[in-house]
Amino acid sequence: MSMWYTYVLLCDQKTFYVGVTDNPVARIGQHRNRKPLFTKKFFPPPPLSGGFA
C-alpha cells in the first residue's frame, strides 16, 4: 500500500490550491512546469522579462 500526501500551494498571494498525491516530488514538478491543464488557471503566467519596474 502506497503512502498518500496532502499538499497546499499558495497560488497568487490570494488563493490556495490543495492537492493529494502519492508522489509529491513529481507532482510539485508538474505544477512548476504548468503541466496539469486543470490547475493552470490557479497559477499566473511567468513574467515576460526578469526585471522589475
BADRENSE-660852 format. One record per residue (C-alpha): chain; residue number from 0; x, y, z. Coordinates in steps of 0.1 Angstrom, whole numbers, always signed. Each point is the difference from the previous one (the first is absolute). Layout:
BADRENSE-660852
  cadena  num      u      v      w
       A  NUM      X      Y      Z
...
//
This chain:
BADRENSE-660852
  cadena  num      u      v      w
       A    0     +0     +0     +0
       A    1    +15    +34    -10
       A    2     +0    +31    +22
       A    3    -20    +30    -11
       A    4     +8    +36     +7
       A    5    -21    +31     +2
       A    6    +16    +33    -10
       A    7    -10    +37     -1
       A    8    +14    +25    -25
       A    9     -3    +38     +3
       A   10    -10     +9    -36
       A   11     -1    +37     -4
       A   12     +2    +15    +35
       A   13    -38     -3     +2
       A   14    -10    -36     -5
       A   15    +12    -34    +10
       A   16     +0    -33    -20
       A   17     -4    -32    +20
       A   18    +11    -32    -16
       A   19     +5    -37     +8
       A   20    +28    -22    -16
       A   21    +20    -31     +6
       A   22    +31    +16    -15
       A   23     +4    +36    +14
       A   24    +34     +7    -18
       A   25    -14     -9    -34
       A   26    -33    +19     +6
       A   27    +17    +32    +11
       A   28    +22     -2    -31
       A   29    -32     -3    -21
       A   30    -14    +31    +17
       A   31    +33    +19     -6
       A   32     +0    -10    -37
       A   33    -37     +9     -2
       A   34     -8    -35    -14
       A   35    -33     -8    +17
       A   36    -25    +17    -23
       A   37    -27     +3    +26
       A   38    +22    +19    +24
       A   39    +15    +25    -24
       A   40    -28    +25     +8
       A   41    +13     +2    +36
       A   42    +35    +10     -9
       A   43     +8    +33    -17
       A   44    +21     -2    -31
       A   45    +37     +7     +5
       A   46    +12    +36     -6
       A   47    +11     +9    -36
       A   48    +32    +15    +14
       A   49    +21     -7    +30
       A   50     +4    +37    +10
       A   51    -21    +21    +24
       A   52    -15    +34     -9
//
